[in-house]
């Protein structure tokens, strides 16, 4: 091709190319990017997902408060109970006796002393006063003569016993003879009579008077106590004893704190109960809620009370239930290897087939 023809060819291509770009052909070579739809991703951004467990609003693990042998188990699994129903009982014969004694003592304190108690107290005071009067009174001639006669009689009996003993005293077995016993008794009687004679002739000492006066004081105080009505302090002490005995007896039973269904029974008659070890699990199955256990700290900030929730359960595939956020835990709990928050979901129109402990999956609309 000649140089002239080459130039004409190049100019022709330039003219054709310019017309191509002028007519919009450049868009075929460098097409403009098509905007990506953002509506679908925006909807997902508003959803927070979590899983949880369906639980009764009111539930409890129940245990005995003291050690003992189980003598009664009154319920079985699935039984429905009322508040205050006795579920199980320990052996408590000694504690029952203690309650009966404390109750009787309280009744006695409130009733006050009986007529017999007052009569005895009055008699004791009269005896003490008579003894004091006797100690204080001067010694009479009659008392001295009587004491001397008693002493002389005891001396005569002693002499006679001594004489009889002397007849057998050289016998090696003298200790086995009745004469030996008679001499011993006669000696004791003589010493008592001698001491009495000396006391009578000398009169009462200051110590004797003090002892007699003290006995009168004690008897007077005792009579005043039994005649007086029961004091508030005495009633309070007796009532405290009864309350303590009743508390110990009550600790031998496990009672239902609320109405519900017995979910599990972990005790049998004859076993020894350990304080604090769960023996029953009780729950009110009339009100179940879903509690999440894997809602992470990265999502909890977007969750608010009252937000709408969609709930699905493994037990009922294909079904969804509406709900709302009811409570949010104020503190985190370490679960499944991370920091998570418990959120309670109130699920509406629960299917009767759903049971305590089933797993639920939630989608929380945080819009």
Secondary structure as UniProt FT lines:
FT   HELIX           3..22
FT   TURN            23..25
FT   HELIX           26..29
FT   HELIX           39..45
FT   STRAND          47..56
FT   STRAND          59..63
FT   STRAND          68..73
FT   TURN            77..78
FT   STRAND          80..81
FT   TURN            83..84
FT   STRAND          86..90
FT   HELIX           93..111
FT   HELIX           115..136
FT   HELIX           141..166
FT   TURN            167..170
FT   TURN            172..173
FT   HELIX           174..176
FT   HELIX           178..202
FT   HELIX           206..227
FT   HELIX           232..250
FT   TURN            251..252
FT   STRAND          253..255
FT   STRAND          260..265
FT   TURN            269..270
FT   STRAND          272..273
FT   TURN            275..276
FT   STRAND          278..283
FT   TURN            285..286
FT   STRAND          288..292
FT   STRAND          295..296
FT   HELIX           297..300
FT   TURN            301..302
FT   TURN            305..306
FT   STRAND          308..313
FT   HELIX           314..316
FT   TURN            317..318
FT   STRAND          321..328
FT   STRAND          333..335
FT   TURN            336..337
FT   STRAND          338..341
FT   STRAND          343..347
FT   TURN            352..353
FT   TURN            356..357
FT   STRAND          359..365
//
